[in-house]
Amino acid sequence: MIVILKSGVSQDRIDSFISDVKEKNLDVHVSKGVDKTVLGLLGDTSKLDPEDFLANEIVESAERVSAPYKMASRSFHPENTVVKIGGDGSTACFIGDGKTVPLIAGPCSVENEKQLIDAALAVKKAGARILRGGAYKPRTSPYSFQGLGPEGIRILEKAKKETGLPICTELMSASELKYFENVDLIQVGARNFQNFDLLKEIGKFGKPVLLKRGLSGTIQELLMSAEYIMANGTEQVILCERGIRTYDGYTRNCLDVSAVPYLHKVSHLPVVLDPSHACGIRWMVGTLACSAVAAGADGLEIEVHCNPEKALSDASQQLPPVMFEELAVKLNKYAAVEGKTI
C-alpha cells in the first residue's frame, strides 16, 4: 500500500504519522519528491482500508499496490533512483542520472595481472567509467576455467589503483563476501539471480548491486529478486538485461530490448544492458549496444580483451580494444540524440 502526503507538511507531523503506522507492525519506506512525500507500507496490509488513512488531514491519497514487488516499484518510489559507484579514491560514476550512459567494460575473466591491467588501461582510454572482470566464473562445464578467486579480486584492486576506475565483479557465494570490501559494484550473475539466500546476504552487505536477469527469468522474477536485496537493506540496485534463452540458437541468447522501457515504466531502478552475453558474437555486440542506447538504457556492460582469441572464457564475444574504441565513439553519437554522453 502507498500513502501520499500533502505538500507542505512539517517533518514532525510526518514522523508522528510514520510512528503510528509502525505500531501496526508495518515497515515504512519513505520517498521524498520535490512536492510530495510517498510512504510505502511494507508488511501485511490486507486488513487495512485505504479510506481510513484519508481521515488524516495530512494524507492526500492512499491506495493498494497490486504488484508483488514493493520497494522496487515506481508506485513506491516515483522518482528515478540514481546509483553512485565508487568515489573512495576512484572516479565516481552515476548510473540512472539521465545524463550519462556509462560503459562498464573489461574482460570476461581476470586471467593474470598483465592481462587485466592492459585491458583496464584500454577501456579507460576509450571512455569506460567502470572496470568489469570476473574473479569468480560460473561455468557450464566443471572443467572450464573457474576464475582466480581472491587473487582475481586483488588484481582488480590493483587495476583500480592504477586507473582510478571503480571495479565490478561477480559474487557466487556469501562465504566470499569477506573479499569484496573494496569492490565497488557487486554483480549477481544470471545463474544466481534467484539464489535468495545469497541475495539476502548481499542486501545486508550494503554495496551497490548489478542484478542480472536469469536465462529464463521473467521481468517479474527479476524485480522480485531485486526486492529481496532491497528488503534486506541495499536500495542501490541496478537491473541488468543480458538476454534470455529462446527456442532459436543462432545467438547465445536473445536480447530483450523491450525490457528497458517496460522496466522504466514499472520500476524506479536503473536498467543496464549486456549485449556481449546476449548474442555471444563479437560482430553483433556493437549493433545491440546501439539499440540499447536508443531504447533508453542507463548503461552498458561490454566485454573487452586485448587478445580475445586467447581468452580463457567467452572468447567469441569479447571485443579487442580498437573495436571497443570505435564502438564508444558511435555510442556517444547515439547518446547525444537524447542529450546524454557515455
N, C-alpha and C positions, 0 to 999 in steps of 0.2 A: 504494500500500500504506500502511496505517496501523499504527502500533505504539503501544499504550497502556502507559504505565509505571505501576508500582505507586505508591501514595501513600507519602509519607514518604521518598522517595529524595532524597539530597543533590544539590545542584546540580553538584558536582564529578563525581559519577558520571553524571549526565545529560549533562554536557558531554563526558565521555570516550566515552560511548555514541554521541553525535552525531558526534564526530570519527571514530569507527570507521566509521560509516555513510557519511560523506562520502568516505572512502577508496575506496568502491565506485563512485565517480563519480556520486553522487546528491546532490541538494539536499534539505534538511530544513526543513519548515515546522513550527514549534513552536506549539502551542496549549495554554496553561496554564489548567486549570479550577480549581475550588475544591478538589477532591480528587485529580484526576489530571492527568497531562501526556500530551497526544496528539501524536505525531510523524507528520507526513505525509511520506512518502518520494516525491520527485519525480524522474522520470527513467526509464530502462529498468530496471524491476523484474522483468521476465519471467523472469530466471534465478534470482531469489531465492525461497527457500522460507520461508513464514511460520513454519514449525516451527523453523527454525534460530534465529530470534530468541527463541523461548521457552526456549532453553537458558540465556539470560542471566537471572539471578535478579531483575533489576530490571524485567523485562518481564512485564506481566500478560496481554496478548493481542496477536496480530498477525493481520492479515487483508488480503486484496486488496480494492481498491475498484473495483467494476465500472464506475462512471460515468466517462466520458471526461474530465469536468471534475474537478479535484482540489482546488485551493485554494478554489474556490467551494463545495465540497461540505460538508455538515454532518458527514459522517463525519470529515473532516479537522479541522473546527472546530466541535465540538458546541455551544458557547455562541453566542448571537446576537452579531453584530458591530454595534456602535454607531458611527455615523459622525458626527463632530463637524464642523459647518460654521461658519466664522467664528471669532471670538474674538480677532482682532487689531484691537481698537478698535470692532468691530461686536459686536452681541449674539450670542453663540454659540448654535447650535441643534443639538440632538442628534436624529438620526433612527435609529430602531430601539431606543430605550431602554425600550420597553414602557410608558412613562408618558405620552407625548405623541403626537399625530398632527399634526405640523407642516404648515402650509399654505405652499406655495411659490406665490406669486401675483404677477401683473403682466401687462403687455401682451404680446401675441404678439411684436411687434417694437418696437424703440426707433425712434421716428419723429423726435422732436426733444426738446430738453431739458425744456420745459414739460410736454409730454405725459407723459414718464416720471416726472418729479418729482411731478406731480399724482397719478399712479397709485400711486407708491411711498407717498406720504402716506396715500392712501385705503386701501391694503391693510394698511398697518401699523396704522391706526386700527381696522380690522376684526379684527385679531389674527394676520395673516400673520407668519411667522417668517423667511422668505427672500423676496427680491425676484427675480423672473424677468423677463427681457426679451431678445429676440433682437437681437443686434448684427449677426449674420450670419444670413441666411434662405435655406435651400434651398427653392426654389420649382419647381413643375412646369413653369411657363412661364418662358422666359428674359426675357419682357417684364414680369413682375411685379416688385414692389418686392423688392430683394435685401438690404435692410438697410444700415446706415450704416458697418459695418465698425469700424475702430479708433475712429472718432468715437463710435459707439454705446457702446463699452466705456468711453470717457472719461465719457460721460453717466451710465452705470451707476455708475461710481466716484463721481461727484458725488452721485448719489442715495444711495449707501451712506453717504457722509459726513453727509448731511443727515438721514437716517432711522435710521442705526445698523443697518440690515438687511444681512445678508450678501447677496451677489449671485450669481445663477446665469444663465449664458448659454451658447449652443451654440457649439462649435468645429467647423469644417468642414474645416480643413486644418492640418497640422502646422506649416506655414510661418507660421501666425498665432499660434502659442503664445507668441511674444515679447510679445504684447499682453495675455496672461492672467495676469500675475504677481499682480494684485490681485483676480482673480476667485476667489470662494470655492468655487464648485461648478461644474465643467465638465460641460456637457451634451453627450452624444453622441446625435444625432438618429436617428430610425428609418432614414433612408436611409444612414446611415454605420455602423450597428451591426455590420456585417461588413467594414468598411474596416480590415483587420487591420494595415496599416502605420500608420494613424492611431492605432489602439488601442495599439500598441506604444509610440509616442511619448508618448501621454497617460500610459501607465503609468510611463514614465521621468520624466515631469514632476512627479509626486508630489502633485498636488492631488486632493481628493475628486471622484468622478465619478458623474454621474447617467446611467446607460446605458439608453436606450430600446429596447424590443423592435421589431424590424423589422416592416414592414407585413404580411409573410407569414412572419415568422420563427417557428420553433418554440421551445418553452421550452428545449430542449437547446441550440439555437443561441444563445439569449440567454446561457445560462450559459457556453458556450464562449467567447463574446465577452468576458464578464467575466473568464474565465480568462486571456485574452490580456493584459488590463490588469493583473491581479494578478501574473501571472508576470513582468511587466516592472517590478514594484516598488511599485505602488499597490494596497494592500489595502482602502482606503476606497472601496468601490464600492456604489452604490445601484442596484437593479434597478427599472426603470420599465415597467409595463404601460400602453400607450397605445392599445390597440385594434388588431385585426388585420383584414385585408381578407377579406371573405367574398363569397358569391355574391349576397347581398341588398344593395341600395343605398339603403335607407330612411334609414340613418345614414351618416356619413362612414366609420366603421369599426365593428367590433363589439367592445365591451369584454369582455375575458375575465376576469371576476371570479374564476373558479375558479383562475386563475394564482396568486392570493395565497396561499391555504392550501397549494397544491402547492409553490410556491417556498419557503415557510417550512418545509415538511417536508424538502425535499432540500438546501436551502442555508441558510447562516447569514447571508446578506446581507439587509439591509432591503429592503422592497418598497414602492414608491410607485406610486400610480395617477394617470393623467392623463385625467380624464373629458372635458375640453374637446376634445381631439383624437379621443377615442374616438367621440363622437357628432357633433360639429360643429354641434350645435343648442343654442342658448342655454338654452331652457326645459328641456332634458333634463339639463343639467350637474349641477344640484343633486341630482336623484334618483340619478344614477350615483355621485356623490360620497358620498352617504349609504350606498349599497350597498357601496362600497369600505371605508368605516369599519366597517360591520357585518361585512365579510369578514375584517377584521384588518389592513388596510393600515397601513403605518408612516408614511404621509404622503400628501399630495395636491398635485398641481400643477394650478393653475387659472388660466385666462387672464382678466384684468380690464383693462378700458379705460374711461376716463372718458367717452368718446364713441364707443361701439362702431360705430355706423353709419358713421362717417368713418374707421375704422381702415384702414390701408394693407394689412393682411393678416388673414385669418381673422376678418372682421367678424362673421359669423353665430354664432360660438361664444363670443365674449368677453362677460363679464358686466359690467354697469355697477356702480359701487361700491355703490349701495343694495342691489342684488340680492346682491352678494357678502357684504355685512354681514349680511343676513338669513340667508344660507346658513351663514355662520360660526356664528351663534347656534344654528342647527339642528344643525350638525355637532357642536358641543360637547355637545349632549344625547345624540347617538348615541355619542360617545366616552365619555361619563360612564357608560354602561351597562357598559363594560369597565374602569371605573376610570381612564380617561385624560382628557386635555384636549387641545385643539388648541393 
